[in-house]
Structures are given as structure tokens and as C-alpha cells.
Amino acid sequence: MTITNSAKSAKAIGSRNGGIRSLRETFIATVEWFDKNLLTLLTAVLIIVIPLYPKIPLGELIEGYIVRLRLEDLLIFFTFAVWLVQLARRRITLPKHRIVKAIYAYFIVAILSTLSALFITRTVPFERAHVFKLFFHLFRRVEYFSLFFIAYSAIRSKSDLKLFIKLAFATLIGVIIYGIGQKYFYFPAFSTMNREFSKGVLLYLQPNTRLFSTFGGHYDLAAYLLLMLSFTIPAAWMVKAKKHKAILYLVSLFAVWSLVLTTSRTSFIGYLVGITLSGLWLTKYHKFFWSFKRVFLIVTTSLIIMLFFSTLVERFAQVIPNRETRDAINTLTAIINKPFINQPESTGNVAELPSLLGFLFKNEKPVIIPVEDVPEDQLALVASKSDMPPSPVKPTPQPIEDLPSDVTQESENIRKQTAEEQGKEYGGPSYSQNALKYGLSMAIRLDELWPRALAGFMTNPLLGTGYSTLVKSNLGEFTYAESTDNDYLRMLGETGLLGAITFLSIIYFAFQAGKLAFDSPDQLSRIIGVGLMTAIVSILVNALYIDVFESSKVAYTIWIMVALVVRLNELNHPRKIGKKA
């Protein structure tokens, strides 16, 4: 009996030890799997969250500044920290592509420009808020480009790359669906159109309000759709499976519809230019008529959507000299864009945000302020009908002859009311000749933004006057937003000729990466290659009128796309690493 019991005890102990070993082995295997796949998983999360999560602020980085801390910033920071740890452990390596050298060169120039702004041109005063904002914009560029390194390292095989492509496509569908709900069913909107909106105001689009879906503004959404259409339309042309072709065409159709609802003229033109060029590039593998037929069909369909299903036609109609013709077109578009349901009663609210330290370490919460308590001039002072901010009050613009073509009587009444409430004298409409001739939107660029950028460039042609220095009217002014509405002039003004050359060299090498992928024999590489080339051309056109490379969600998307193509080329041509783009 003793021997039998001992045997049983030994067997039980052995079984228990075996179970413990099994659990330990399972735990170790799980940890190793996460260690191996964590960067890929985090990148997948970023691909979904960056476009889909609205720009709801968490805290202030600089008091009152329009750029605020958001969820995507925390996710990117955490992912980049993981990337650095993996790099230190030699689990990943830096890309050997020459685009990386161009990025390094750009940041060398950026640092020199920053130091120049402080010590040579002295365009940034030695005050904490000014210096912090200068370095904030420098580090913001680091954040943008970090997505290139993160996405590159997250792709270990073509299966990872295909996963990211599928997630990006599904995310595009999500953005479109939310845009439809925002347009016709009053899904909530969060905007960064001005300082009050950027505090997290919950708003609703009006029939003539520009669509921005989950993005902070219509220009941002337009640029994102521009990038995605550069891939989906050529893919729809090239794939052979009828099911995949139908899905791609359907999603592209709704993406074009969303694009024209943003009423961004430059983005729409960039889209047409890019798609036309993609058709020409595809003549390398297909007959000319094959490309012509597809480009013609897409361009014609896009123009029809623009004319009958959006207010973008209003933006183009501003160049029509006959006001009666413009009014007739605008009346038709107002009927088409009427929502399907009644307006919600809630007007939303504004949040007074905690500081970054207060949010992270003191768990401070936003202080809610009813939106009706916010000064009306802060929420509703706008230009054209399509620029009307989201609001539960339907606009009833009545244009008059002495206003620019993109200014309504309603917005002028707001200016008058604001002046009277502040005890100031309202002298009537007063606009420059450029505003009366080209519209207020263009006049702001011609009269203020572009001349200031050129002045910054002339102050220091090599290094510019530093980040966030172009909008202010005097040295000591602290501006709460930065925009030049022409990315090339902004590059020249902020970082000079050296900054513009190094940044555009990054774009050039990215285009070359797309060309190398396009020259590959397999269909996936050709689709992605022509997509990247199309996206780059389209976004360069867009940059003529918008600071598109400074738009966070768009910038993240661009550098993730570039990383995917660079990594694909390495998987296809491992011997050509660093030799060809």
C-alpha cells in the first residue's frame, strides 16, 4: 500500500509539474508572440484609429493654441516608444532606403532653421510660449515622419502588407459611411475650423456645410479621400475578379461623392489630374484606348456627381460673372443636399480643456460650457455658404452686390452685430479689390498669407524664419493657428530654400519608390506603385492651395503609404535596397 500510494503521489506531482511547465511554456510562447507581433498590431490599430477617431481633444499643449493633445498622439507616442525599444534590442533595423537620408537631411535643416530663428534672424522672442511653440512644430514633424519608420518596421512579409491594405480599405469605408450619416442623418461633427470648435464642440452639419466626416475640417477629409482614390480607382481598373472590381468601383464612387461634398476645388482638381496621369502610366501595360476609356468614364462620372450632388459647383460658380446664373445653380444644390431627418435639438457644447500636465497627472476633466454661451462671432463668423460652420440653425444667406462672391449677407450681419455689441462703429462692408474680384478666400491668400510667407523667405532665403512665424504681424504677437494655404510658400518661409529642397527630395524619392513598384511583374506591386505615384502628384497639386503636409491625419496617412511601398520594394528586390528608390 505504501508503495502504491507513493507511486500515486509521484504521478500526481509529475502531472502537476507537467501542467505548470505547460502553462509556463504557453505563457512564454504568448509573450514571444506579442513581442514579435506587437509593432504590427499597434500599426494596425493606428491605421484604423487615425482616420476614424474624430478630433476630440484631451488636453492643451499650449494654452489657447488650436493644436491640442488627442488620442492619436498618445497612441503614436506609445507605438514609437515600442519601436525605439525594439530598435535598441535589435529586433528591428532602420530602413536602408535613400529616402531615410533625405529625412535626416530635412531634420538637420529644420534644427538649423530653429536655431537661426532664435539666434540669427531672432524672429522668435525668448519667451516661453513662443519658444515652446517653435519646438512644438519641430517635434510635430518628428511625429509625422515617425509613422514611416513604424509602418516600415511593422511589415515583415507580404501578408502583413496585405493586412494593412485591407484595414486601410475598411477604414475608408468607415469614413464614407460616417460622412453619409453626418450629411443626411445628423451624425455628430467635431471640427478644428477655429479655436472654439477645436475645444471639442459637438456640432451638426447644415445642408450647405462642407462635409468633413471624422476629420477636423473639409480640406483634411478631401486630401485623405484624394490619397485613397489614388489607389482604389487604378485597383478597380486592374483587378480581374468581378466581385473585387465591383466593390472597388462602388467604394470609389462614394469616395468621389464624399470628395465633392467637401467642396474643396483644389483637391478635386488634384484628383482629376492624378487619375488622368495614372491612366497614362498604365498605357505601359495596356493599350491607349483601354486607359482612355476608363479615365474618360471616371472623369465624366466625377463631373456629374459634382454638378448634381454637391455644393462644390457653388465654389466653381464663383467665377461666373452673372449673379442670377450663380443663384439658380445654388438653389438647385440646396434642394439636392437637404437632410432626410429633422434637425436635433441639442446644440452641443464647448469644453474648456485641462493642460497636458493636468490631464496626465491630475486627471483633470474638461469644463463644459453650453455652446449658446460662446460669443456668436467665434462660432459663426464665416465666408461662403459652403463655409458655414456646423450649427442647428439653418443659414438663410442673402447675397448683395457690394460683397465678394463667397460672402453672404448673413455673415456680414454677424460682423455688424459683433461690432455693435463691442461698442465699435460698423462702417459697412469693406473688402479689398482682390476680395471683390476673386472672392474672400483667394483674397486672404493674395493679400496676407502668401506675401508674409515670401517676406519670411526673403528675410533668410536659406533657412527661413522658423516654424510658426509666418502668420504673425509683429515679432511679439502670439498667433493661435498657423496657415499659409500654400505648402510650397510655407516651406520657403519657415525653413528656407534648404528646407524646401530637402523636403521635396523626400517626396521625389517616394515617387521613385512608387515607380519601382509599378515596374514590378506582379499585379499587387503595380497597383500599389501606380497608386503611390498618383497620390503624390495629386497631393502636390493640392499643396498649391492648402498646407496639406501639416494636416496631421493626412500627413500620417501619406508616410504610412510611403513606408508600405518602400517595404514592398525591399521584399520584391532585396538586392536593390538603397540602390534604387
C-alpha positions as CSV (number, residue, x, y, z in Angstrom):
1,M,0.0,0.0,0.0
2,T,2.8,2.4,0.9
3,I,4.5,1.7,-2.4
4,T,1.2,2.2,-4.3
5,N,0.4,5.5,-2.5
6,S,4.0,6.7,-3.2
7,A,3.6,5.9,-6.8
8,K,0.3,7.8,-7.0
9,S,1.8,10.8,-5.2
10,A,4.8,10.8,-7.6
11,K,2.4,10.6,-10.5
12,A,0.3,13.4,-9.2
13,I,3.3,15.6,-8.6
14,G,4.6,14.8,-12.0
15,S,1.3,15.6,-13.5
16,R,1.2,18.9,-11.6
17,N,4.7,19.8,-12.6
18,G,3.8,18.9,-16.2
19,G,0.8,21.2,-16.0
20,I,2.9,24.0,-14.6
21,R,5.5,23.5,-17.3
22,S,2.8,23.5,-19.9
23,L,1.4,26.8,-18.5
24,R,4.8,28.3,-18.3
25,E,5.5,27.3,-21.9
26,T,2.2,28.7,-23.0
27,F,2.9,31.9,-21.2
28,I,6.4,32.2,-22.7
29,A,5.0,31.4,-26.2
30,T,2.4,34.1,-25.8
31,V,4.9,36.7,-24.6
32,E,7.2,35.8,-27.5
33,W,4.3,36.1,-30.0
34,F,3.3,39.5,-28.6
35,D,7.0,40.6,-28.6
36,K,7.2,39.5,-32.3
37,N,3.9,41.0,-33.4
38,L,3.3,43.9,-31.1
39,L,4.6,46.6,-33.5
40,T,2.4,45.1,-36.3
41,L,-0.6,45.1,-34.1
42,L,-0.1,48.7,-32.9
43,T,0.4,49.8,-36.5
44,A,-2.8,48.1,-37.5
45,V,-4.6,50.0,-34.7
46,L,-3.1,53.3,-35.9
47,I,-4.2,52.6,-39.5
48,I,-7.8,52.3,-38.2
49,V,-7.8,54.9,-35.4
50,I,-6.1,57.8,-37.2
51,P,-8.7,58.3,-39.9
52,L,-11.8,57.1,-37.9
53,Y,-11.4,58.7,-34.5
54,P,-12.7,62.3,-34.5
55,K,-10.5,65.2,-33.5
56,I,-11.8,65.3,-29.9
57,P,-9.2,67.0,-27.7
58,L,-7.9,65.6,-24.4
59,G,-5.8,68.5,-23.1
60,E,-4.0,71.6,-24.1
61,L,-0.3,71.5,-25.1
62,I,-0.1,75.3,-25.3
63,E,-2.7,77.4,-23.6
64,G,-5.4,78.5,-26.1
65,Y,-3.5,77.1,-29.0
66,I,-5.6,75.5,-31.7
67,V,-3.5,72.3,-31.9
68,R,-4.3,70.1,-28.9
69,L,-3.5,66.7,-27.5
70,R,-5.6,63.9,-28.9
71,L,-5.9,60.2,-28.6
72,E,-4.0,59.5,-31.8
73,D,-1.0,61.4,-30.3
74,L,-0.9,59.2,-27.3
75,L,-1.2,56.1,-29.5
76,I,1.6,57.2,-31.8
77,F,3.8,58.2,-28.8
78,F,3.4,54.7,-27.3
79,T,3.9,52.9,-30.6
80,F,7.1,55.0,-31.3
81,A,8.4,54.1,-27.8
82,V,7.8,50.4,-28.6
83,W,9.6,51.0,-31.9
84,L,12.6,52.5,-30.1
85,V,12.8,49.7,-27.6
86,Q,12.7,47.1,-30.4
87,L,15.4,49.0,-32.3
88,A,17.6,49.1,-29.2
89,R,17.1,45.3,-28.8
90,R,17.9,44.9,-32.5
91,R,14.6,43.2,-33.1
92,I,14.2,45.6,-36.0
93,T,16.5,47.6,-38.2
94,L,16.4,51.1,-39.7
95,P,15.4,51.3,-43.4
96,K,18.4,51.4,-45.8
97,H,16.4,53.3,-48.4
98,R,17.8,56.6,-49.5
99,I,14.6,58.3,-48.5
100,V,15.8,57.9,-45.0
101,K,18.9,60.0,-45.7
102,A,16.6,62.7,-47.2
103,I,14.5,62.7,-44.0
104,Y,17.7,63.0,-41.9
105,A,18.8,65.9,-44.1
106,Y,15.5,67.6,-43.7
107,F,15.7,67.5,-39.9
108,I,19.2,68.8,-39.9
109,V,17.9,71.8,-41.8
110,A,14.9,72.0,-39.6
111,I,17.1,72.2,-36.5
112,L,19.4,74.8,-38.1
113,S,16.3,76.8,-39.1
114,T,15.0,76.6,-35.5
115,L,18.3,77.8,-34.1
116,S,18.5,80.5,-36.7
117,A,15.0,81.8,-35.7
118,L,16.2,82.1,-32.1
119,F,19.7,83.4,-32.5
120,I,20.2,84.9,-36.0
121,T,17.0,86.3,-37.5
122,R,15.5,86.4,-34.0
123,T,12.0,86.0,-35.4
124,V,11.1,84.1,-32.3
125,P,11.3,86.0,-29.0
126,F,12.9,84.4,-26.0
127,E,9.6,83.9,-24.2
128,R,8.4,80.5,-23.0
129,A,5.2,80.4,-25.1
130,H,7.0,81.4,-28.4
131,V,9.9,79.1,-27.9
132,F,7.7,76.2,-26.9
133,K,5.5,76.7,-30.0
134,L,8.6,76.8,-32.2
135,F,9.9,73.5,-30.9
136,F,6.4,72.1,-30.7
137,H,6.1,72.4,-34.5
138,L,9.6,70.9,-35.0
139,F,8.6,67.8,-32.9
140,R,5.3,67.6,-34.7
141,R,7.3,66.9,-37.9
142,V,9.1,64.2,-36.0
143,E,5.7,62.7,-35.1
144,Y,4.6,62.8,-38.7
145,F,7.7,61.0,-40.0
146,S,7.7,58.5,-37.1
147,L,4.8,56.8,-38.9
148,F,7.1,56.0,-41.8
149,F,9.6,54.2,-39.6
150,I,6.9,52.5,-37.5
151,A,5.0,51.2,-40.5
152,Y,8.1,50.1,-42.3
153,S,9.3,48.0,-39.3
154,A,5.9,46.5,-38.8
155,I,5.9,44.8,-42.2
156,R,7.8,41.6,-42.0
157,S,6.2,39.9,-45.0
158,K,3.7,40.5,-47.8
159,S,0.9,39.0,-45.6
160,D,1.4,41.9,-43.1
161,L,1.3,44.4,-46.0
162,K,-1.9,42.8,-47.4
163,L,-3.4,43.0,-43.9
164,F,-2.6,46.8,-43.7
165,I,-4.1,47.3,-47.1
166,K,-7.3,45.6,-46.2
167,L,-7.6,47.6,-42.9
168,A,-6.9,50.8,-44.7
169,F,-9.7,50.0,-47.2
170,A,-12.1,49.0,-44.5
171,T,-11.3,52.3,-42.7
172,L,-12.0,54.2,-45.9
173,I,-15.5,52.6,-46.0
174,G,-16.0,53.6,-42.3
175,V,-15.1,57.3,-43.1
176,I,-17.5,57.3,-46.0
177,I,-20.3,55.7,-44.0
178,Y,-19.9,58.3,-41.2
179,G,-19.8,61.0,-43.8
180,I,-23.2,59.9,-45.2
181,G,-24.6,59.8,-41.7
182,Q,-23.2,63.2,-41.0
183,K,-24.7,64.7,-44.2
184,Y,-28.1,63.2,-44.1
185,F,-28.8,61.9,-40.6
186,Y,-27.0,64.4,-38.4
187,F,-24.2,62.3,-37.0
188,P,-22.1,64.5,-34.7
189,A,-19.3,66.5,-36.1
190,F,-16.1,67.7,-34.4
191,S,-14.2,70.4,-36.2
192,T,-10.9,72.3,-35.8
193,M,-12.0,75.1,-38.2
194,N,-11.4,77.7,-35.5
195,R,-10.2,78.0,-31.9
196,E,-13.6,77.5,-30.3
197,F,-14.5,74.5,-32.5
198,S,-11.2,72.9,-31.7
199,K,-12.1,72.7,-28.0
200,G,-14.4,69.8,-28.8
201,V,-17.7,71.4,-29.8
202,L,-20.3,68.8,-30.8
203,L,-22.0,70.2,-34.0
204,Y,-24.3,69.1,-36.8
205,L,-23.8,69.8,-40.5
206,Q,-26.3,72.0,-42.3
207,P,-27.4,71.4,-45.9
208,N,-24.7,73.7,-47.3
209,T,-22.0,72.9,-44.8
210,R,-18.9,71.2,-46.2
211,L,-18.5,67.6,-45.3
212,F,-15.6,66.5,-43.0
213,S,-16.8,63.2,-41.6
214,T,-14.4,62.1,-38.8
215,F,-11.8,64.7,-39.8
216,G,-11.2,68.1,-38.3
217,G,-12.1,70.0,-41.5
218,H,-13.3,69.6,-45.0
219,Y,-9.8,70.2,-46.5
220,D,-8.4,67.4,-44.4
221,L,-11.1,65.0,-45.5
222,A,-10.7,66.0,-49.1
223,A,-6.9,65.3,-49.0
224,Y,-7.4,61.9,-47.3
225,L,-10.0,60.9,-50.0
226,L,-7.6,62.2,-52.6
227,L,-5.0,59.8,-51.4
228,M,-7.3,56.8,-51.1
229,L,-8.9,57.3,-54.5
230,S,-5.4,57.3,-56.0
231,F,-5.2,53.6,-55.0
232,T,-8.8,52.4,-55.3
233,I,-9.6,53.6,-58.8
234,P,-6.5,52.1,-60.5
235,A,-7.1,48.9,-58.5
236,A,-10.6,48.8,-59.8
237,W,-9.3,49.1,-63.3
238,M,-6.6,46.4,-62.9
239,V,-8.1,43.6,-60.8
240,K,-9.6,40.8,-62.7
241,A,-12.1,39.3,-60.1
242,K,-15.5,40.8,-60.9
243,K,-16.5,40.8,-57.2
244,H,-13.4,42.7,-56.2
245,K,-13.8,45.1,-59.1
246,A,-17.4,45.8,-58.2
247,I,-16.6,46.5,-54.6
248,L,-13.7,48.8,-55.6
249,Y,-15.8,50.8,-58.0
250,L,-18.7,51.1,-55.5
251,V,-16.4,52.4,-52.7
252,S,-14.6,54.7,-55.2
253,L,-18.0,56.1,-56.3
254,F,-19.0,57.0,-52.8
255,A,-15.5,58.3,-52.1
256,V,-15.8,60.7,-55.0
257,W,-19.2,61.7,-53.8
258,S,-17.7,62.5,-50.4
259,L,-14.8,64.4,-52.0
260,V,-17.1,66.7,-53.9
261,L,-19.2,67.3,-50.7
262,T,-16.1,68.7,-49.1
263,T,-16.3,71.4,-51.8
264,S,-12.5,71.6,-52.0
265,R,-11.8,72.8,-55.5
266,T,-8.1,72.2,-55.3
267,S,-8.5,68.7,-54.1
268,F,-11.0,67.9,-56.8
269,I,-8.6,69.3,-59.5
270,G,-5.7,67.3,-58.0
271,Y,-7.8,64.2,-58.0
272,L,-8.7,64.7,-61.7
273,V,-5.0,65.4,-62.6
274,G,-3.8,62.4,-60.7
275,I,-6.4,59.9,-62.1
276,T,-5.7,61.2,-65.7
277,L,-1.9,60.6,-65.2
278,S,-2.5,57.2,-63.7
279,G,-4.3,56.2,-66.9
280,L,-1.4,57.5,-69.0
281,W,1.1,55.5,-66.9
282,L,-1.0,52.3,-67.3
283,T,-0.5,52.5,-71.1
284,K,2.8,50.9,-70.3
285,Y,0.9,47.6,-69.8
286,H,-2.4,48.3,-71.6
287,K,-3.4,49.8,-74.9
288,F,-4.1,53.5,-75.1
289,F,-7.8,53.1,-75.7
290,W,-8.1,50.8,-72.6
291,S,-6.7,53.6,-70.4
292,F,-8.6,56.4,-72.3
293,K,-12.0,54.7,-71.9
294,R,-11.5,54.2,-68.1
295,V,-10.2,57.7,-67.5
296,F,-13.0,59.2,-69.5
297,L,-15.6,57.2,-67.6
298,I,-14.2,58.1,-64.2
299,V,-13.8,61.8,-65.0
300,T,-17.2,62.1,-66.6
301,T,-18.9,60.4,-63.6
302,S,-17.0,62.6,-61.2
303,L,-18.1,65.8,-63.0
304,I,-21.7,64.6,-63.0
305,I,-21.6,64.0,-59.2
306,M,-20.1,67.4,-58.8
307,L,-22.8,69.1,-60.8
308,F,-25.8,67.4,-59.3
309,F,-25.0,66.0,-55.9
310,S,-22.8,68.6,-54.0
311,T,-22.2,72.2,-53.3
312,L,-18.8,72.1,-55.0
313,V,-20.4,73.5,-58.1
314,E,-21.1,76.6,-56.0
315,R,-17.4,77.1,-55.5
316,F,-16.7,76.8,-59.2
317,A,-19.7,79.0,-59.9
318,Q,-18.0,81.9,-58.1
319,V,-16.1,82.6,-61.3
320,I,-19.4,83.0,-63.3
321,P,-19.9,86.8,-63.7
322,N,-23.7,86.6,-63.9
323,R,-25.2,86.5,-60.4
324,E,-28.6,85.2,-61.5
325,T,-26.9,82.2,-63.0
326,R,-25.0,81.6,-59.8
327,D,-28.1,81.9,-57.7
328,A,-30.0,79.4,-59.9
329,I,-27.2,76.9,-59.5
330,N,-27.1,77.4,-55.7
331,T,-30.9,76.9,-55.4
332,L,-30.7,73.6,-57.2
333,T,-27.8,72.3,-55.0
334,A,-29.7,73.4,-51.8
335,I,-32.6,71.2,-52.8
336,I,-30.4,68.2,-53.5
337,N,-28.5,68.5,-50.2
338,K,-31.5,68.7,-47.9
339,P,-31.1,66.1,-45.0
340,F,-33.5,63.2,-44.7
341,I,-34.4,63.8,-41.0
342,N,-35.3,66.7,-38.7
343,Q,-32.5,68.6,-37.0
344,P,-31.5,67.5,-33.5
345,E,-32.5,70.0,-30.7
346,S,-29.2,69.8,-28.9
347,T,-26.6,72.4,-29.8
348,G,-23.7,70.7,-28.2
349,N,-21.1,72.3,-26.0
350,V,-17.7,73.7,-25.7
351,A,-15.1,72.2,-23.4
352,E,-12.5,74.3,-21.5
353,L,-9.7,71.8,-21.6
354,P,-7.1,71.0,-18.9
355,S,-3.5,71.4,-19.5
356,L,-1.3,68.5,-20.7
357,L,0.1,68.0,-17.1
358,G,-3.3,68.4,-15.6
359,F,-4.7,65.7,-17.9
360,L,-1.9,63.3,-17.5
361,F,-1.1,63.6,-13.7
362,K,-4.0,65.3,-12.0
363,N,-6.8,63.6,-14.0
364,E,-8.4,67.0,-14.6
365,K,-11.7,66.9,-16.6
366,P,-12.9,69.3,-19.3
367,V,-15.2,72.0,-18.0
368,I,-18.4,72.0,-20.2
369,I,-19.8,75.3,-21.4
370,P,-23.1,75.5,-23.4
371,V,-22.4,76.5,-26.9
372,E,-25.0,79.2,-26.7
373,D,-22.8,81.0,-24.1
374,V,-19.9,81.2,-26.6
375,P,-19.7,84.5,-28.5
376,E,-21.5,84.2,-31.8
377,D,-18.7,85.8,-33.7
378,Q,-16.4,83.0,-32.6
379,L,-18.8,80.3,-33.8
380,A,-20.4,81.7,-36.9
381,L,-18.1,84.3,-38.5
382,V,-17.5,82.7,-41.8
383,A,-17.3,83.4,-45.5
384,S,-19.2,81.5,-48.1
385,K,-22.4,79.4,-47.8
386,S,-20.3,76.2,-48.1
387,D,-18.1,77.6,-45.3
388,M,-20.9,77.9,-42.8
389,P,-19.9,76.1,-39.6
390,P,-22.0,73.2,-38.4
391,S,-24.9,74.5,-36.4
392,P,-28.5,73.6,-35.7
393,V,-29.7,76.9,-37.2
394,K,-30.2,76.7,-40.9
395,P,-28.5,79.5,-42.8
396,T,-30.5,81.8,-45.0
397,P,-27.9,83.8,-46.9
398,Q,-28.9,86.8,-49.0
399,P,-26.0,88.0,-51.1
400,I,-25.7,91.6,-52.1
401,E,-23.8,93.3,-54.8
402,D,-21.1,95.0,-52.8
403,L,-19.8,91.8,-51.2
404,P,-17.3,89.3,-52.6
405,S,-18.9,86.3,-54.4
406,D,-18.1,84.0,-51.5
407,V,-19.5,86.2,-48.7
408,T,-23.2,86.2,-47.7
409,Q,-25.3,89.0,-46.1
410,E,-25.7,86.7,-43.1
411,S,-22.0,86.7,-42.3
412,E,-21.9,90.5,-42.8
413,N,-24.8,90.9,-40.4
414,I,-22.8,88.9,-37.8
415,R,-19.9,91.3,-38.2
416,K,-22.2,94.2,-37.7
417,Q,-23.8,92.7,-34.6
418,T,-20.4,91.8,-33.2
419,A,-19.1,95.4,-33.7
420,E,-22.2,96.9,-32.1
421,E,-22.0,94.6,-29.1
422,Q,-18.4,95.6,-28.6
423,G,-19.3,99.3,-28.8
424,K,-17.5,99.8,-32.1
425,E,-18.7,101.6,-35.1
426,Y,-19.7,99.4,-38.1
427,G,-18.7,101.1,-41.3
428,G,-20.3,98.7,-43.7
429,P,-18.7,96.2,-46.0
430,S,-15.1,96.9,-46.6
431,Y,-13.2,94.4,-48.8
432,S,-10.1,94.6,-50.9
433,Q,-10.1,94.6,-54.7
434,N,-8.8,91.1,-54.7
435,A,-11.8,90.0,-52.5
436,L,-14.3,91.7,-54.8
437,K,-12.6,90.2,-57.9
438,Y,-11.6,86.7,-56.8
439,G,-13.6,86.1,-53.6
440,L,-12.6,86.4,-49.9
441,S,-10.9,83.0,-49.7
442,M,-8.5,83.8,-52.5
443,A,-8.0,87.4,-51.4
444,I,-6.8,86.3,-47.9
445,R,-4.1,84.3,-49.6
446,L,-3.2,87.1,-52.1
447,D,-3.4,90.0,-49.6
448,E,-2.0,88.5,-46.4
449,L,-0.8,84.8,-46.2
450,W,1.3,84.5,-49.4
451,P,3.1,87.9,-49.1
452,R,4.0,87.1,-45.4
453,A,5.4,83.7,-46.4
454,L,7.5,85.4,-49.2
455,A,8.7,88.0,-46.7
456,G,9.8,85.2,-44.4
457,F,11.7,83.7,-47.2
458,M,13.4,87.0,-48.1
459,T,14.4,87.5,-44.5
460,N,16.5,84.3,-44.6
461,P,16.5,82.7,-48.0
462,L,18.5,79.6,-46.9
463,L,16.8,78.7,-43.6
464,G,13.6,80.9,-43.4
465,T,12.3,82.5,-40.2
466,G,11.4,79.2,-38.4
467,Y,8.2,77.3,-37.7
468,S,5.0,79.2,-36.7
469,T,6.4,82.6,-37.6
470,L,4.7,83.5,-40.9
471,V,1.2,84.5,-39.7
472,K,2.0,87.0,-37.0
473,S,2.0,90.6,-37.9
474,N,4.7,91.6,-35.5
475,L,7.6,90.0,-33.6
476,G,5.8,89.7,-30.2
477,E,2.4,88.5,-31.5
478,F,1.5,85.0,-30.3
479,T,-0.7,83.5,-33.0
480,Y,-3.1,80.7,-32.1
481,A,-3.1,79.0,-35.5
482,E,-0.7,78.7,-38.4
483,S,-1.6,78.6,-42.1
484,T,-0.2,79.8,-45.3
485,D,-2.6,77.9,-47.6
486,N,0.3,77.1,-50.0
487,D,2.7,74.4,-48.7
488,Y,5.5,75.4,-51.0
489,L,5.4,79.0,-49.8
490,R,5.2,77.8,-46.2
491,M,8.3,75.6,-46.7
492,L,10.2,78.5,-48.1
493,G,9.0,81.0,-45.5
494,E,9.6,78.7,-42.5
495,T,12.7,76.6,-43.4
496,G,14.0,78.5,-46.5
497,L,15.4,77.1,-49.7
498,L,17.3,74.3,-47.9
499,G,14.2,73.1,-46.1
500,A,12.0,73.1,-49.3
501,I,14.7,71.2,-51.3
502,T,15.2,68.6,-48.6
503,F,11.5,68.1,-48.0
504,L,10.7,67.8,-51.7
505,S,13.6,65.4,-52.2
506,I,11.8,63.1,-49.7
507,I,8.7,63.4,-52.0
508,Y,10.8,62.7,-55.0
509,F,12.3,59.5,-53.6
510,A,8.8,58.4,-52.5
511,F,7.7,58.9,-56.1
512,Q,10.6,56.8,-57.3
513,A,9.7,54.1,-54.9
514,G,6.2,54.0,-56.4
515,K,7.8,53.8,-59.9
516,L,10.0,50.9,-58.9
517,A,6.9,49.0,-57.5
518,F,5.0,49.9,-60.7
519,D,7.7,48.3,-62.8
520,S,7.4,45.0,-60.9
521,P,5.9,42.0,-62.7
522,D,3.2,41.2,-60.1
523,Q,-0.2,42.9,-60.1
524,L,-0.2,43.9,-56.4
525,S,3.1,45.8,-56.8
526,R,1.8,47.5,-59.9
527,I,-1.4,48.6,-58.2
528,I,0.4,50.0,-55.2
529,G,3.1,51.6,-57.3
530,V,0.8,53.5,-59.6
531,G,-1.4,54.3,-56.6
532,L,1.5,56.0,-54.8
533,M,2.6,57.9,-57.9
534,T,-0.9,59.1,-58.4
535,A,-1.3,60.0,-54.7
536,I,1.9,62.1,-54.8
537,V,1.0,64.0,-57.9
538,S,-2.5,64.7,-56.6
539,I,-1.3,65.8,-53.2
540,L,1.4,68.1,-54.8
541,V,-1.4,69.8,-56.7
542,N,-3.4,70.1,-53.6
543,A,-0.4,71.7,-51.8
544,L,-0.7,74.7,-54.1
545,Y,-3.7,75.9,-52.1
546,I,-3.6,74.1,-48.8
547,D,-1.0,73.3,-46.2
548,V,-1.7,69.6,-46.7
549,F,1.6,68.2,-45.4
550,E,0.9,69.9,-42.0
551,S,-2.6,68.3,-41.7
552,S,-2.0,65.6,-39.1
553,K,-4.3,62.9,-40.2
554,V,-3.3,63.4,-43.9
555,A,0.4,63.5,-43.0
556,Y,0.2,60.3,-41.0
557,T,-1.6,58.6,-43.9
558,I,1.0,59.8,-46.5
559,W,4.0,58.5,-44.6
560,I,2.4,55.2,-43.8
561,M,1.6,54.8,-47.6
562,V,5.2,55.6,-48.5
563,A,6.5,53.0,-45.9
564,L,4.3,50.3,-47.3
565,V,5.7,50.8,-50.8
566,V,9.3,51.1,-49.7
567,R,9.0,47.9,-47.7
568,L,7.2,46.1,-50.6
569,N,10.1,47.0,-52.9
570,E,12.5,45.5,-50.4
571,L,10.5,42.3,-50.3
572,N,10.4,42.2,-54.1
573,H,14.0,43.3,-54.7
574,P,16.2,42.7,-51.6
575,R,19.4,43.2,-53.6
576,K,18.3,46.7,-54.7
577,I,17.9,48.1,-51.2
578,G,19.4,51.6,-51.1
579,K,20.3,51.5,-54.7
580,K,17.0,52.3,-56.3
581,A,14.0,54.2,-54.9
